[in-house]
Amino acid sequence: MTAGQPVEVLDQKQCLDLLRTVCVGRLVFTEDGLPAVQPVNYRLYLEQVVIRVAGGAKLDAATEKSVVAFEADELDPELRSGWSVTVVGHAELITDVGELVALSGTWLRPWATGRRDRFVRIRTEKVTGRRLRPPLITSV
């Protein structure tokens, strides 16, 4: 028999440390007035989530400095354990030449084909995270 396990609430440092361990998450933004969610590969740069985009609704969200959310996780359904981290903030297009040089090249390679030459950051305004450890096995 397994006992339930408590949810561990993570602080900002723990959340950012976990975000460095995976490279794919989900970007939540508004498209045509409705919520949209798309998987994206990303990197943390100066403790902010950065993605590369070609254009479209994700670029629109950045140029309008819209509030977006980003979520990444690592879950194990067999062990009933894992973690999830959410970042909320304003999206913005990165235009500073020094930052673009630091971000260019192989640092953040898009998975999807096609040219993606714009970098978008999520200004980290709120970070939340939770972790579940594998449940304890108890005898009956």
Backbone as a ProteinNet text record, in pm:
[ID]
protein_1_A
[PRIMARY]
MTAGQPVEVLDQKQCLDLLRTVCVGRLVFTEDGLPAVQPVNYRLYLEQVVIRVAGGAKLDAATEKSVVAFEADELDPELRSGWSVTVVGHAELITDVGELVALSGTWLRPWATGRRDRFVRIRTEKVTGRRLRPPLITSV
[TERTIARY]
84.9	0	90.1	51.1	130.1	57.1	132.9	77.3	95.2	-0.2	13.2	132.6	184.7	300.4	263	325.1	294.6	357.7	294.5	349.2	448.4	569.5	672.9	665.2	644	642.5	786.8	828.4	967.4	986	1104.1	1133.9	1188.9	1210.9	1252.3	1385.1	1481.9	1611.3	1595.6	1518.5	1495.6	1427.5	1331.1	1260.1	1355.6	1437.3	1530.1	1634.3	1679.1	1773.6	1710.9	1584.8	1517.1	1497.3	1466.7	1449.5	1577.2	1691.7	1819.3	1841.9	1760.4	1783.1	1707.1	1614.7	1538.8	1545.6	1509.4	1522.3	1393.6	1283.6	1155.4	1049.9	967.3	856.2	739.8	640.3	522.3	502.2	485	458.2	307.8	252.8	110.2	96.4	20.9	5.6	-133	-165.3	-295.8	-280.8	-367.4	-369.2	-512.8	-537.5	-673	-771.5	-727.1	-813.5	-838.5	-773.8	-794	-661.2	-665.4	-541.3	-482.7	-352.5	-281.6	-164	-132.8	-20	61.2	192.1	278.9	406.2	450.7	580.4	692.2	793.2	908.9	1034.4	1144.3	1271.2	1320.5	1397.2	1432.8	1564.9	1612	1725.4	1699.8	1762.9	1761.9	1881	1858	1962.3	1938.3	2032.3	2018.8	1889.3	1860.5	1744	1610.8	1612	1489.1	1479.7	1357.7	1334.5	1349.4	1427.2	1447.1	1415.1	1336.1	1303.4	1335.9	1349.7	1368.9	1239.2	1202.6	1078.5	1102.4	1014.3	1018.6	926.1	814.2	712.6	582.5	472	342.8	302.9	213.9	152.8	254.1	356.4	457.3	535.7	570.9	641.6	548.1	420.9	324.2	314.7	309.8	302.2	423.7	540.3	662.6	665.3	627.4	633.9	526.9	420.4	316.9	342	451	487	371	308.1	195.6	241.7	150.4	177.5	162.1	263	262.4	300.2	280.2	324.3	409.1	497.8	583.2	585.6	574.8	575.7	667.1	747.5	831.2	818.2	840.8	827	907.7	914.1	971.2	889.3	813.6	719.8	745.9	727.3	740.5	609	522	392	402	504.8	520.9	551.9	639.4	675.7	583.6	494.8	405.8	485.9	586.8	674.2	715.1	774.3	824	810.2	829.7	821.6	761.7	713	657.9	691	736.2	770.5	698.7	641.6	573.7	637.4	663.5	715	608.7	577.3	482.4	553.3	532.6	593.4	557.5	608.8	586	686.9	638.3	726.2	781.3	906.3	962	1065.6	1069.8	1167.9	1302.8	1406.3	1541	1601.7	1642.5	1699.3	1839.9	1884.8	2018.6	2123.7	2214.3	2314.5	2402.2	2444.8	2528.7	2457.6	2330.7	2254.5	2233.5	2206.2	2186.3	2312.4	2427.2	2553.5	2569.2	2538.6	2550.2	2453	2337.8	2234.4	2245.4	2317.1	2320	2408.4	2414	2496.4	2426.4	2500.5	2444.6	2386.8	2388	2342	2197.5	2110.3	1969.6	1925.9	1935.8	1903.9	1759.3	1680.3	1540.7	1532.5	1431.4	1409.6	1336.4	1242.4	1162.1	1242.9	1211.9	1280.9	1234.1	1311	1276.9	1360.2	1363.1	1445.2	1374.3	1445.7	1396.6	1506.3	1497.8	1606.9	1572.1	1461.6	1424.3	1429.3	1478.1	1483.9	1381.5	1305.5	1203.5	1237.1	1229.6	1252	1120.7	1108.7	999.1	1061	1024.7	1073.2	1016.2	1101.8	1059.3	998.5	865.6	795.2	736.5	701.4	647.9	695.8	750.3	796.6	736.1	670.9	615.9	654.9	667.2	702.9	659.5	639.9	602	676.1	699.4	765.6	693.2	678.5	627.5	738.6	767.5	866.4	793.4	865.6	799.3	730.4	610.8	538.5	610.1	587.4	644.1	562	628.2	561.8	542.6	421.1	394.3	335.4	358	303.2	164.5	85	-52.3	-61.8
-116.1	0	123.2	224.8	347.2	457.2	538.6	654.6	774.6	866.6	988.1	1068.1	1150.5	1230.4	1377.6	1458.1	1600.8	1666.9	1773.8	1854.4	1952.1	1952.8	2045.6	2172.4	2285.3	2413.9	2461.3	2496.8	2533.5	2685	2728.2	2871.3	2906.5	3035.8	3080.8	3018.7	3009.8	2951.5	2804.8	2728.7	2588.2	2577.1	2664.8	2662.9	2688.7	2793.2	2826.9	2717.1	2656.6	2544.7	2429.4	2398.6	2290.9	2326	2451.7	2492	2473.1	2476.9	2455.8	2309.3	2218.5	2075.3	2018.7	2094.4	2048.8	2156.6	2122.6	2221.2	2243.8	2180.8	2199.4	2233.5	2331	2370.1	2411.3	2472.7	2517.1	2666.2	2740.4	2882.8	2903.1	2979.5	3010.2	3159	3188.7	3326.9	3343.3	3461.9	3488.7	3497.8	3425.3	3427.4	3445.4	3552.3	3584.4	3592	3648.2	3667.6	3544.3	3432.5	3307.8	3255.6	3178.4	3120	3020.6	3022	2927.5	2871	2746.2	2679.7	2609.9	2635	2569.3	2522.3	2402	2357.9	2438.3	2470.4	2545.6	2492.7	2498.5	2475.1	2611.3	2611.1	2736	2720.9	2833.4	2837.7	2948.4	2936.3	3047.2	3136.1	3264	3363.7	3474.6	3494.7	3592.9	3570.8	3443.7	3400	3434.3	3445.6	3468	3363.2	3319.9	3222.8	3293.6	3233.6	3289.9	3182.4	3221.6	3131.7	3203.3	3124.6	3180.8	3164.1	3267.6	3262.3	3312.9	3270.4	3318.3	3437.9	3433.6	3538	3484.8	3537.7	3487.8	3537.3	3462.4	3505.1	3518.1	3433	3443.2	3573.9	3610.4	3736.8	3854.1	3841.8	3947.6	3970.6	3862.5	3874.8	3949.5	3923.4	3988.7	4136.1	4168.3	4308.4	4392.3	4327.6	4400	4394.9	4327	4310.3	4251.5	4150	4082.7	3999.2	3978.8	3887	3745.4	3663.5	3523.8	3436.1	3307.9	3211.1	3107.3	3046.9	2940.3	2831.9	2706.8	2595.3	2487.2	2432.3	2316.9	2218.8	2092.5	1992.4	1868.5	1780.8	1648	1556.9	1467.9	1385	1237.6	1156.7	1012.1	949.4	910.4	856.1	723.2	646.2	518.1	537.7	633	660.3	762.9	821.3	926.8	1037.8	1083.5	1187.7	1282.1	1391.5	1486.2	1628.7	1721.4	1862.6	1941	2058.6	2150	2292	2374.1	2513.4	2601.6	2711.2	2808.6	2945.2	3011.3	3148.6	3235.6	3347.6	3443.3	3576.6	3644.3	3775.3	3831.9	3948.3	4013	3961.6	3927	3886.8	4011.9	4004.2	4117.4	4068.4	4136.5	4108.1	4161.1	4080.5	4124	4195.1	4319.5	4398.6	4448.2	4435.9	4481.8	4397.4	4463.3	4393.9	4302.8	4349.1	4266.9	4139.5	4152	4033.5	3940.3	3995.7	3913.5	3835.5	3898.5	3828.6	3713.4	3738.7	3634	3518.9	3549.4	3447.7	3376.3	3432.5	3376.3	3252.5	3197.4	3078.3	2953.1	2865.6	2736.1	2736.2	2850.6	2854.6	2807.8	2849.2	2809.7	2771.6	2643.4	2596.2	2550.4	2607.6	2564.9	2419.2	2349.9	2212.4	2208.6	2299.5	2300.3	2359.8	2316.2	2369.2	2511.7	2579.7	2717	2816.1	2934.1	3039.6	3098.9	3105.1	3165.2	3258.8	3383	3474.9	3583.6	3567.9	3662.4	3592.8	3663	3609.9	3682.9	3605.8	3660.1	3615.8	3709.6	3676	3694.9	3618.2	3638.9	3703.3	3827.2	3896.9	3825.1	3764.1	3682.2	3771.2	3766.7	3846.1	3758.7	3636.9	3543.7	3403.7	3333.6	3196.6	3109.8	3002.7	2908.3	2767.7	2681.7	2544	2449.6	2325.3	2218.9	2092.1	2011.2	1882.9	1776.8	1659.8	1541.6	1439.2	1386.9	1280.1	1147.4	1039.5	909.2	876.8	818.1	788.3	685.2	692.8	594.5	466.3	355.3	226	187.9	159.5	120.1	-20.4	-91.7	-227.7	-221	-321.3	-325.2	-412.4
0	0	0	-73.7	-77.1	-2.1	66.7	134.6	43.8	49.1	-29.7	17.1	-71.3	-35.8	-42.8	41.2	38.1	-85.1	-127.8	-235.9	-174.3	-227.5	-181.2	-265.3	-200.7	-270.3	-280.9	-402.3	-428.9	-425.5	-381.9	-386.8	-526	-549	-682.1	-725.3	-635.4	-671.6	-712	-635.4	-670.1	-806.5	-831.7	-960	-1076.2	-1063.8	-1172	-1190.7	-1082.1	-1093.1	-1170.9	-1144.8	-1217.3	-1364.3	-1394.1	-1534.2	-1615.1	-1549.5	-1619.6	-1656.5	-1602.9	-1624.7	-1743.9	-1800.3	-1917.3	-2024.5	-2147	-2254.9	-2332.7	-2290.5	-2357.9	-2254.2	-2287.7	-2202.1	-2288.4	-2225.8	-2298	-2274.2	-2383.2	-2376.8	-2385.9	-2292	-2290	-2321.9	-2427.7	-2472	-2532.1	-2577.8	-2637.5	-2788.7	-2858.3	-3004.3	-3049.5	-3123.2	-3169.7	-3053.8	-2941.7	-2826.6	-2741.9	-2775.7	-2702.1	-2648.2	-2539.5	-2488.4	-2588	-2601.2	-2687.4	-2608.8	-2634.6	-2569.7	-2677.2	-2678.5	-2776.3	-2708.2	-2743.9	-2691.3	-2756.8	-2677.7	-2727.7	-2660.4	-2733.7	-2664.7	-2617.9	-2511.5	-2445.3	-2371.9	-2323.7	-2232.5	-2132.1	-2016.5	-1921.4	-1952.9	-1956.7	-1979.1	-1876.8	-1787.6	-1680.6	-1603	-1574.1	-1497.2	-1563.3	-1696	-1772.2	-1882.2	-1910.9	-2017.2	-2151	-2241.6	-2375.4	-2477.8	-2579.2	-2690.6	-2820.8	-2927.5	-3061.9	-3139.5	-3214.5	-3291.4	-3433	-3522.8	-3660.7	-3678.3	-3615	-3628.8	-3573.1	-3619.6	-3575.9	-3439	-3375.3	-3249	-3136.6	-3134	-3027.8	-3041.3	-3164.2	-3185.9	-3156.6	-3195.4	-3165.3	-3015.3	-2937.7	-2792.2	-2738.9	-2797.3	-2751	-2788.5	-2909.9	-2952.8	-2883.7	-2837.8	-2762.6	-2612.1	-2572.4	-2431.2	-2351.4	-2407.8	-2344.4	-2226.5	-2133.1	-2022.9	-2076.9	-2052.1	-2096.3	-1978.2	-1996	-1896.1	-1966.6	-1891.3	-1941.6	-1835.9	-1880.3	-1786.2	-1839	-1749.4	-1781.2	-1665.5	-1696.5	-1591.7	-1626.6	-1530.8	-1550.3	-1459.2	-1520.1	-1446	-1472.3	-1371	-1383.7	-1338.2	-1433.3	-1393.7	-1320.3	-1347.7	-1278.2	-1130.5	-1100.8	-961.6	-895.2	-976.1	-926.1	-859.5	-932.4	-879.2	-991.1	-952.9	-1050.5	-1001.6	-1093.6	-1059.5	-1175.1	-1142.9	-1241.5	-1197.8	-1293.6	-1265.6	-1366.4	-1316.4	-1402.3	-1383.5	-1495.4	-1496.2	-1562	-1499	-1556.1	-1567	-1679.9	-1698.6	-1833.7	-1860.3	-1989.2	-2091.1	-2207.6	-2318.1	-2383.9	-2426	-2499.2	-2598.9	-2709.6	-2813.5	-2767.6	-2782.5	-2745.6	-2865.6	-2844	-2953.2	-2923.7	-2800.3	-2763.3	-2834.9	-2906.4	-2987.3	-2902.4	-2786.3	-2699.6	-2656.4	-2621.4	-2582.4	-2701.1	-2817.2	-2936.5	-2972.2	-2955.4	-2981	-2881.8	-2755.1	-2653.3	-2679.7	-2736.7	-2759.4	-2893.5	-2987.5	-3122.9	-3132.3	-3250.1	-3272.9	-3224.9	-3166.3	-3127.5	-2986.6	-2920.6	-2782.7	-2769	-2858.5	-2852.6	-2992.3	-3023.8	-3158.4	-3163.7	-3254.9	-3267.3	-3312	-3267	-3309.7	-3442.6	-3462.5	-3584.2	-3699.9	-3820	-3936.6	-3964.5	-4043.4	-4079.2	-4000.6	-4053.4	-3993.9	-3871.9	-3764.1	-3640.3	-3591	-3634	-3605.8	-3504.9	-3436.2	-3331.9	-3196.4	-3097.3	-2961	-2875	-2800.2	-2710.8	-2568.9	-2475.9	-2335.4	-2260.5	-2153.1	-2059.5	-1936.5	-1911.6	-1792.7	-1670.5	-1593.8	-1480.7	-1372.4	-1362	-1262.1	-1151.5	-1184.9	-1085.7	-1122.8	-1025.6	-1046.9	-937.5	-977.6	-880.3	-922	-824.9	-855.9	-746.1	-787.4	-694.9	-731.7	-628.3	-651.5	-569.4	-630.8	-562.1	-559.4	-443.4	-430	-445.8	-478.1	-486.4	-353.5	-360.8	-236.8	-152	-23.8	70	63.8	70.5	74.5	222.1	259.9	397.3	398.4	504.4	514.8	577.1	543.5	593.1	715.3
[MASK]
++++++++++++++++++++++++++++++++++++++++++++++++++++++++++++++++++++++++++++++++++++++++++++++++++++++++++++++++++++++++++++++++++++++++++++

